[in-house]
Amino acid sequence: MKFSIAAVLAMATVAFAYPVVDANSHVKRQNIVTLDPATPSMSDQGGNVVPFDSARVNQVGK
């Protein structure tokens, strides 16, 4: 009995904590970048794919 009450309370907590998603909203896509897939790349803060340049990496030991 105690386990079923705890399980129901846990399920209710998850149901209330789950964010409401608008199904009709547009999905944000990244900016179109013509980047060769064979070149090293990474993503910036905005999620856009940018080419990786090792010469611009901050190396504290040097």
C-alpha positions, 0 to 999 in steps of 0.5 A: 500500500505504501509503495503504491501511494509513493509511486502515484505521488512520484508519477504525479510529480513528474506529470506536473514538472514536465514542460508544456510544449507547443506542438504548432511552434516552429523549430529553430534551425541553425544558420545555413553554412556551406562547410565541407563535412571533412573539415574539423568543425564545432558548434558555437554558443548559438548552436551554429556549426563553425570551422575549427581552427587550432591556431586560435585555441588558447594554450595556457602552457605556452 
